[in-house]
Amino acid sequence: EGFLIEESFLKATTFGKRISELYIDPLSAVYIRKGLTIGTSINPTPISYLHLICHTPDMPKLYLRRGEYEEYANFVEAHEDEFFIPPPDEYYYPVEYEMYLSEVKTALLLKDWIEEVPEDKLVKEYDVGPGDIHSLTQTAEWLLHAASDIARYLGFKDHSRNLEQLALRVKYGVKPELLELVRLKGVGRIKARLLYQAGYKTLLALKKASIRELLQIPLIGPETIKSIKIQLGEEVDEKILNKEKYRGTLMYWM
């Protein structure tokens, strides 16, 4: 599979060395390389990449519940042109086909996660616990970084860039427009969305915002504002921060 070359002794190829450094199963690397190589003609979407990593042995799978087979089979049929790895024949390989649907189910959970679907809804929809979601997203992030590295090695620059962005989206559970904001410590996907909806869509916009303006945003309290301002290189006057906190109350005049 291109991992070793035979001279007077077996020697790892450059590709083989890189895969060992990524600490992924060699079979995972084979599937990723195969998918990216044979799938150059498709116009990839997030589900393309998410299913690709879910197809690897390194990624845990969500098994189908009773009654879900048809739902995911219909999804595969409707989105067949988005998959790097095509589905096996349902008639001749029923076991493999059902496993493929499990991979698709896992990929769809990850897709919902990066579309900012609330965690409690994911728990109910996919019959998983919060810990399961955390474990799946951590593994997916690791595999997406590895896949990006493999794509870069193969010369697929667009795939590499797409995979790297997707890894960040999986890490934070956000749509692309929030990636700049969620990198701030203490600003998770919920607070980032609230800031974005309030018009603070970039770090520059946050830097220009006054403490008074930021305090008007739900869930954005004094400690969060202080943390944001410090991370953006600003000094925060505690007296002003506390005074603005109590604006409109008797405490403001004390």
C-alpha positions as CSV (number, residue, x, y, z in Angstrom):
1,E,0.0,0.0,0.0
2,G,3.0,2.3,-0.4
3,F,4.2,2.2,3.3
4,L,7.3,0.1,2.7
5,I,9.9,-0.5,0.1
6,E,12.1,-3.6,-0.2
7,E,15.8,-3.1,-0.6
8,S,18.2,-5.3,1.2
9,F,15.7,-4.9,4.0
10,L,12.3,-3.4,4.4
11,K,12.3,0.3,4.7
12,A,9.5,2.8,5.3
13,T,8.6,5.1,2.5
14,T,8.1,8.8,3.1
15,F,4.4,8.2,3.1
16,G,4.8,5.3,5.6
17,K,6.9,7.5,7.9
18,R,4.3,10.3,7.9
19,I,1.5,7.9,8.7
20,S,3.4,6.4,11.6
21,E,3.9,10.0,12.9
22,L,0.2,10.7,12.7
23,Y,-0.6,7.7,14.9
24,I,-3.5,6.5,12.8
25,D,-4.2,3.0,11.7
26,P,-2.5,2.3,8.3
27,L,-5.8,1.1,7.0
28,S,-7.4,4.5,7.9
29,A,-4.6,6.1,5.8
30,V,-5.4,3.8,2.9
31,Y,-9.1,4.6,3.0
32,I,-8.4,8.3,3.2
33,R,-5.9,8.2,0.3
34,K,-8.2,6.1,-1.8
35,G,-11.2,8.3,-1.2
36,L,-9.4,11.6,-1.9
37,T,-7.7,10.1,-5.0
38,I,-10.8,8.5,-6.7
39,G,-13.1,11.3,-5.5
40,T,-11.4,14.1,-7.4
41,S,-14.4,14.4,-9.7
42,I,-17.0,15.2,-7.0
43,N,-17.8,18.6,-5.5
44,P,-17.2,17.8,-1.9
45,T,-19.4,18.9,1.0
46,P,-18.9,18.6,4.7
47,I,-20.7,15.2,4.6
48,S,-18.1,14.0,2.0
49,Y,-15.2,14.5,4.4
50,L,-17.1,13.5,7.5
51,H,-18.2,10.2,6.0
52,L,-14.7,9.6,4.8
53,I,-13.2,9.7,8.3
54,C,-16.2,7.7,9.6
55,H,-15.3,5.0,7.1
56,T,-12.0,4.4,8.8
57,P,-11.4,1.8,11.5
58,D,-10.2,4.6,13.9
59,M,-13.6,6.1,14.1
60,P,-16.3,4.6,16.4
61,K,-19.7,4.0,14.8
62,L,-23.2,4.7,15.8
63,Y,-25.2,1.6,15.1
64,L,-28.7,1.8,13.6
65,R,-31.7,1.6,15.9
66,R,-34.9,-0.3,14.9
67,G,-36.6,1.6,12.1
68,E,-33.6,3.7,11.1
69,Y,-32.4,1.6,8.2
70,E,-34.7,3.1,5.6
71,E,-34.1,6.7,6.8
72,Y,-30.4,6.5,6.2
73,A,-30.7,4.4,3.1
74,N,-32.8,7.2,1.6
75,F,-30.2,9.7,2.6
76,V,-27.5,7.8,0.9
77,E,-29.6,7.5,-2.3
78,A,-30.3,11.2,-2.3
79,H,-26.7,12.2,-1.6
80,E,-24.8,9.4,-3.4
81,D,-22.8,11.9,-5.5
82,E,-21.3,13.5,-2.3
83,F,-19.5,10.4,-1.0
84,F,-15.8,9.8,-1.6
85,I,-16.4,6.1,-0.8
86,P,-19.4,4.7,-2.7
87,P,-21.9,2.4,-0.9
88,P,-21.5,-1.4,-1.3
89,D,-24.3,-3.2,-3.1
90,E,-27.2,-3.6,-0.8
91,Y,-28.3,-6.9,-2.3
92,Y,-25.0,-8.7,-2.5
93,Y,-23.3,-7.2,0.6
94,P,-26.1,-6.6,3.1
95,V,-23.9,-6.6,6.2
96,E,-21.4,-4.2,4.7
97,Y,-24.2,-2.0,3.5
98,E,-25.7,-1.7,7.0
99,M,-22.2,-0.8,8.4
100,Y,-22.0,1.8,5.7
101,L,-25.3,3.3,6.9
102,S,-23.9,3.3,10.5
103,E,-21.0,5.4,9.2
104,V,-23.4,7.8,7.5
105,K,-25.4,8.1,10.8
106,T,-22.2,8.9,12.6
107,A,-21.2,11.5,10.0
108,L,-24.6,13.1,10.2
109,L,-24.3,13.5,14.0
110,L,-21.0,15.3,13.3
111,K,-22.7,17.4,10.6
112,D,-25.5,18.4,13.0
113,W,-22.8,19.3,15.6
114,I,-21.0,21.7,13.3
115,E,-24.4,23.2,12.3
116,E,-24.8,24.2,16.0
117,V,-27.7,21.9,16.7
118,P,-28.1,22.0,20.6
119,E,-26.5,19.2,22.4
120,D,-29.7,18.0,24.2
121,K,-31.3,17.6,20.7
122,L,-28.4,15.5,19.5
123,V,-28.7,13.3,22.6
124,K,-32.3,12.7,21.9
125,E,-32.0,12.3,18.1
126,Y,-29.1,10.0,18.0
127,D,-29.6,8.2,21.4
128,V,-26.2,9.1,22.7
129,G,-24.9,10.7,25.9
130,P,-23.0,14.0,26.1
131,G,-19.9,12.0,26.8
132,D,-20.4,10.1,23.6
133,I,-20.6,13.3,21.6
134,H,-17.4,14.6,23.2
135,S,-15.6,11.4,22.4
136,L,-16.8,11.3,18.8
137,T,-15.9,14.9,18.1
138,Q,-12.5,14.5,19.6
139,T,-11.7,11.5,17.5
140,A,-13.2,13.2,14.4
141,E,-11.1,16.3,14.9
142,W,-7.9,14.2,15.2
143,L,-8.8,12.2,12.0
144,L,-9.7,15.4,10.1
145,H,-6.3,16.9,10.9
146,A,-4.6,13.6,9.8
147,A,-6.7,13.5,6.6
148,S,-5.7,17.2,5.9
149,D,-2.0,16.2,6.3
150,I,-2.5,13.2,3.9
151,A,-4.2,15.4,1.4
152,R,-1.4,17.9,1.6
153,Y,1.2,15.1,1.0
154,L,-0.8,13.9,-2.0
155,G,-0.9,17.5,-3.5
156,F,-4.6,18.0,-2.9
157,K,-4.4,21.6,-1.6
158,D,-8.1,22.3,-1.7
159,H,-9.0,19.1,0.1
160,S,-6.3,19.8,2.7
161,R,-7.6,23.3,3.4
162,N,-11.2,22.1,3.5
163,L,-10.3,19.4,6.0
164,E,-8.4,21.7,8.2
165,Q,-11.3,24.1,8.5
166,L,-13.7,21.2,9.1
167,A,-11.4,20.0,11.9
168,L,-11.7,23.4,13.6
169,R,-15.5,23.4,13.1
170,V,-15.7,20.0,14.7
171,K,-13.5,21.1,17.6
172,Y,-15.8,24.1,18.4
173,G,-19.1,22.8,17.0
174,V,-19.8,25.9,14.9
175,K,-20.6,27.1,11.4
176,P,-17.7,28.7,9.5
177,E,-18.6,32.3,10.4
178,L,-18.0,31.8,14.1
179,L,-14.4,30.4,13.8
180,E,-12.8,33.7,14.5
181,L,-14.8,34.3,17.6
182,V,-14.7,30.9,19.2
183,R,-10.9,30.9,19.3
184,L,-11.2,33.4,22.2
185,K,-10.8,31.6,25.5
186,G,-14.0,31.5,27.4
187,V,-16.2,32.1,24.4
188,G,-17.9,28.8,23.4
189,R,-20.3,28.3,20.5
190,I,-23.3,29.7,22.4
191,K,-21.6,33.0,23.4
192,A,-20.0,33.3,20.0
193,R,-23.4,33.0,18.3
194,L,-24.9,35.7,20.6
195,L,-22.0,38.0,19.9
196,Y,-22.3,37.4,16.2
197,Q,-26.1,38.0,16.3
198,A,-25.5,41.3,18.2
199,G,-23.3,42.5,15.3
200,Y,-19.8,41.7,16.7
201,K,-18.7,39.4,13.9
202,T,-15.0,39.9,14.1
203,L,-12.3,40.4,16.7
204,L,-11.8,43.9,15.4
205,A,-15.5,44.7,16.1
206,L,-15.1,43.3,19.6
207,K,-12.1,45.4,20.2
208,K,-14.0,48.6,19.2
209,A,-17.0,47.7,21.3
210,S,-17.4,49.4,24.7
211,I,-18.0,47.6,27.9
212,R,-21.4,49.1,28.1
213,E,-22.4,47.8,24.7
214,L,-21.2,44.3,25.4
215,L,-23.0,44.1,28.7
216,Q,-26.3,44.5,26.8
217,I,-25.8,41.0,25.2
218,P,-27.4,38.0,27.0
219,L,-24.9,35.7,28.8
220,I,-22.0,38.1,28.2
221,G,-21.1,39.1,31.7
222,P,-18.3,41.2,33.2
223,E,-15.8,38.3,33.5
224,T,-16.3,37.3,29.9
225,I,-15.9,40.9,28.7
226,K,-12.8,41.3,30.9
227,S,-11.3,38.1,29.4
228,I,-12.1,39.1,25.8
229,K,-10.6,42.6,26.2
230,I,-7.4,41.3,27.8
231,Q,-7.0,38.7,25.0
232,L,-7.4,41.5,22.5
233,G,-4.6,43.4,24.1
234,E,-6.6,46.0,26.0
235,E,-6.4,47.1,29.6
236,V,-9.5,46.8,31.6
237,D,-10.3,49.3,34.4
238,E,-12.1,47.2,37.0
239,K,-13.9,50.3,38.4
240,I,-15.4,51.1,35.0
241,L,-16.3,47.5,34.4
242,N,-18.2,47.2,37.7
243,K,-19.8,50.6,37.3
244,E,-21.2,49.7,33.9
245,K,-22.4,46.5,35.4
246,Y,-24.7,48.3,37.7
247,R,-25.8,51.1,35.2
248,G,-29.5,51.8,35.7
249,T,-29.5,50.8,39.4
250,L,-28.9,52.6,42.6
251,M,-25.5,50.9,42.9
252,Y,-24.3,52.9,39.8
253,W,-24.4,56.1,41.9
254,M,-22.7,54.7,45.0
